[in-house]
Amino acid sequence: MSEFFYLIPLSLLMGFAGLGVFLWSLRARQYEDLDGAAERILLSVDLPPQRTVRRAEPPGASPVENGRKVANGGGESTHGVQT
């Protein structure tokens, strides 16, 4: 029973501390724009588009795509046209 004399004031103190933090977050406008951060991550235009660099193949090497030889060099699709 004597534990309650310590636990009740401790729980009230923790509750008021949590309430204080919540009220601070309201005053600091932490809940103003909930969707903005998620959209800024997805729609970020800050970074320039990355360039893909194609490595030069050694002379005489045949291009291979997905384990099979490609007739047109492997870079472009022939769309069913056989060469």
N, C-alpha and C positions, 0 to 999 in steps of 0.2 A: 504494500500500500504506500510505503514511503517513496517508491520509485515514481509515483504519479506526481509528486511535488517537484520532481526534476523534469519529467517528460512533458507535462502540460505547458509550463512556461517555455520550454525548448521548442515545442511544436508551434506555439503561438508566435514565437520569435521567427521561426523559419517561414511561417505563413505570411507574416507581415513583410519579411524580406522579399519573398516571392511576389507579393502584391506590389511592393515598391519597385521592383525591377520591371514588372509588367506595366505599371503606370509610367515609368521612365520611358519604356519603349514606345508607348502611345504618344507621349510628348515629343519624342525624338523622330516621329513619323516613320517608324520602322515598318508599318503595315500599309503605307500609302500605295505603293506600286508593286503588288505581288507578282503580276505577270510580266512586268518589264524585265526583270533579271533573266527569266527563262527565255524570253524572246531575244534579248541581247546576245545570249550565248548562241542561239541558233542562227540568228540573222546578222552576225558580226561581219562587217565589211572592212575591218581595220587591217587585216592581213592581205597582201597582194596574192593573187593566185600563184600557186607553185608551178614551176615549169618542170616538165618531165624531160630528162636527158636520156637520150638513147645512146648506148655504148656502141662504138664501132666494132664490127665483127672482123676477126682476122681474115685475111685473104684466103679464099678457097673453102671457108666454112659454110656449110649449108644451114640456113635458118630453120629452126625447129619450133613449132608451136604445139603445146600440149602433147608432146611426145611423138609428133608426126612431122614430116618435112612439109614445108610450105613453098609453093611454087613462086609466089609473087614477092618474096622477101620477108614475109611475116608481119609487115606493118599494116597492111590494108586488107580489107576483106574483098574477096572476088565475087561475093554474093551468088555463089553457085556457078560461076563461069569457070570452066576448066581451061587451063593454059597449056 
